[in-house]
Amino acid sequence: MDGKHGVLPFDTIQGGGAVAVLVKFPSIPFRIEKLQVRLLYNSKDTCKLRLHFYAYDPARNVPTRELLSKEIMLRETQRFGWMRFNLTDYQIVLSENIF
């Protein structure tokens, strides 16, 4: 698995690491209300995800500045399967494409 078809594998045994996905939206501004991640296997008691949204520089094809003003940590105790997070309480409204 090499990141094709939305599959971005990484290992939970050592912890840490980052996964990024470029998201282009047809209309701006937009609200982020939920996140869905499929977990193939979690070897830890708790899976912790730190959520970031970065501005996107299309000329250099890289993420630039952080768009969130506060840290968002998501936690889940399941070992595998779909993890679904409701983000509506965070009131995330963005006005540019994100990475």
C-alpha positions, 0 to 999 in steps of 0.5 A: 500500500503506497497511498493510492486510493486513499490508503495511507498506512503507518505503524502504531507500534512506535507511535508518532508520524504524520499523514497528509491529504490535499483537499480541494473544495469547490466552494469557499468558505466551508465548514469541517463537520466530521472526520472518518479514518479507517484503522487497519490495526492499532497496537496501542490502548488508545489511538491519538490523532492530532488534527491539523489544517494547513494552507496550500501553496499550489506553486510549490505544491507544499503545505504552508501555515497552520490554519487552526488557532487551537490544538485538536486531539482526537482519541479512540480506543478501538483496535481496528475499523472505521473511526468517526469523529464529530467535529461540529463542536470545534466550529471549523470554518476554512476559506482556502484549500487545505493540506 
